Amino acid sequence: MARGLEDQERATLLLAVWALVILVFFSFSTRQEYYVLPALPALAVLCGIWLQKEATSPAGGALRRSGLRFSVVLLAMGVLGFAMAIFFAATSQPPPPGTDIADCCSKLLPCTNFPWGICST
């Protein structure tokens, strides 16, 4: 499968498989959301590899243009997410002491199997 690949391509393939196996396997879990955390180092290294390739590409190249587009989209999503978080933090009532977050989410979104939004009925 990976016989014709160079060392860096093999490492990238290993990191992608590492992250995907963990994310796919634990996506079917309903109460172990934090089990996907071991995929984060692989995703971080993959992002670093991509950024390194982008930094060494030609100034007007396709990789630089796609990186710029992706950065603008991520910035817009971050700003939007930040604005929504501030809005909801400022307008929501605090839950009573001892309340579980899964209970709060199931009351707010009745057709939710926290965290993936799958109907449980």
DADA-V723569 format. One record per backbone hydrogen bond with DSSP energy under -0.5 kcal/mol. NH is the residue of the N-H (numbers start at 1). CO is the residue of the C=O. Records with the same first field share a line. If there is no record, write none. Layout:
BEGIN
NH=CO / CO
END
This chain:
BEGIN
5=2
10=6
11=7
12=8
13=9
14=10
15=11
16=12
17=13
18=14
19=15
20=16
21=17
22=18
23=19
24=20
25=21
26=22
27=23 / 24
28=24 / 25
29=26
35=32
36=33
37=34
38=35
39=36
40=37
43=39
44=40
45=41
46=42
47=43
48=44
49=45
50=46
51=47
52=48
53=49
54=50
55=51
56=52
57=54
61=58
65=61
66=62
67=63
68=64
69=65
70=66
71=67
72=68
73=69
74=70
75=71
76=72
77=73
78=74
79=75
80=76
81=77
82=78
83=79
84=80
85=81
86=82
87=83
88=84
89=85
90=86
91=87
92=88
99=96
104=100
105=101
106=102
107=103
108=104
109=105
110=108
112=109
114=112
116=113
118=113
END
